[in-house]
Amino acid sequence: MAVQMFLVHPKNADDDEGREQIAQFVAERGGFILMATSHGSIIAAFDDTYLESLKASIYVEFASGLQ
């Protein structure tokens, strides 16, 4: 269990509710939204044990760790 930074891209970059659901998922698990881009992507920091759950979300197209 380690907090890491992740790039998360929603399935629909224009869906504000989808990005809000992603942010809520992260926050409910003790994580932080570090940045949201104008193209819809999110940079977030959260415990890596939640990555697979986030990837399974209906709102997420892509999620991967950053180095």
C-alpha positions as a Markdown table, in Angstrom:
| # | Residue | x | y | z |
|---|---|---|---|---|
| 1 | Met | 0.0 | 0.0 | 0.0 |
| 2 | Ala | 1.7 | 3.1 | -1.3 |
| 3 | Val | 0.4 | 6.5 | -2.4 |
| 4 | Gln | 1.3 | 7.2 | -6.0 |
| 5 | Met | 0.5 | 9.6 | -8.7 |
| 6 | Phe | -1.8 | 8.5 | -11.6 |
| 7 | Leu | -3.0 | 9.9 | -14.9 |
| 8 | Val | -6.7 | 9.2 | -15.3 |
| 9 | His | -8.6 | 9.9 | -18.5 |
| 10 | Pro | -12.4 | 9.7 | -18.5 |
| 11 | Lys | -14.3 | 7.9 | -21.3 |
| 12 | Asn | -16.0 | 11.2 | -22.2 |
| 13 | Ala | -13.7 | 14.2 | -21.7 |
| 14 | Asp | -16.8 | 16.5 | -21.9 |
| 15 | Asp | -18.7 | 14.7 | -19.2 |
| 16 | Asp | -18.5 | 16.9 | -16.1 |
| 17 | Glu | -20.4 | 14.4 | -14.0 |
| 18 | Gly | -18.0 | 11.6 | -15.0 |
| 19 | Arg | -15.0 | 13.6 | -13.9 |
| 20 | Glu | -16.9 | 14.5 | -10.6 |
| 21 | Gln | -17.5 | 10.8 | -10.0 |
| 22 | Ile | -13.8 | 10.0 | -10.6 |
| 23 | Ala | -12.8 | 12.8 | -8.2 |
| 24 | Gln | -15.3 | 11.5 | -5.6 |
| 25 | Phe | -14.0 | 8.0 | -5.9 |
| 26 | Val | -10.4 | 9.2 | -5.2 |
| 27 | Ala | -11.4 | 11.5 | -2.3 |
| 28 | Glu | -13.5 | 8.8 | -0.6 |
| 29 | Arg | -10.4 | 6.6 | -0.5 |
| 30 | Gly | -8.2 | 9.3 | 1.1 |
| 31 | Gly | -6.7 | 10.4 | -2.2 |
| 32 | Phe | -6.2 | 13.9 | -3.8 |
| 33 | Ile | -6.9 | 15.5 | -7.1 |
| 34 | Leu | -3.7 | 17.3 | -8.0 |
| 35 | Met | -4.7 | 18.7 | -11.3 |
| 36 | Ala | -7.5 | 18.6 | -13.9 |
| 37 | Thr | -6.6 | 19.4 | -17.5 |
| 38 | Ser | -8.7 | 21.3 | -20.1 |
| 39 | His | -8.9 | 18.1 | -22.1 |
| 40 | Gly | -10.6 | 16.2 | -19.2 |
| 41 | Ser | -7.6 | 14.2 | -17.9 |
| 42 | Ile | -7.0 | 14.1 | -14.1 |
| 43 | Ile | -3.8 | 13.8 | -12.2 |
| 44 | Ala | -4.5 | 12.2 | -8.9 |
| 45 | Ala | -2.6 | 10.8 | -5.9 |
| 46 | Phe | -4.1 | 7.8 | -4.1 |
| 47 | Asp | -3.2 | 4.4 | -2.6 |
| 48 | Asp | -2.2 | 2.1 | -5.5 |
| 49 | Thr | -4.4 | -0.7 | -4.1 |
| 50 | Tyr | -7.4 | 1.2 | -5.6 |
| 51 | Leu | -6.1 | 1.4 | -9.1 |
| 52 | Glu | -7.8 | -1.7 | -10.5 |
| 53 | Ser | -11.1 | -0.6 | -9.0 |
| 54 | Leu | -10.8 | 2.8 | -10.6 |
| 55 | Lys | -9.9 | 1.3 | -13.9 |
| 56 | Ala | -13.1 | -0.8 | -13.7 |
| 57 | Ser | -15.3 | 2.4 | -13.3 |
| 58 | Ile | -17.7 | 3.1 | -16.1 |
| 59 | Tyr | -16.3 | 6.6 | -16.2 |
| 60 | Val | -12.7 | 5.7 | -16.8 |
| 61 | Glu | -11.1 | 5.1 | -20.2 |
| 62 | Phe | -7.5 | 4.9 | -19.0 |
| 63 | Ala | -5.6 | 5.0 | -15.7 |
| 64 | Ser | -1.9 | 4.5 | -15.2 |
| 65 | Gly | 0.9 | 5.4 | -12.8 |
| 66 | Leu | 3.2 | 8.4 | -13.3 |
| 67 | Gln | 6.9 | 8.3 | -12.6 |
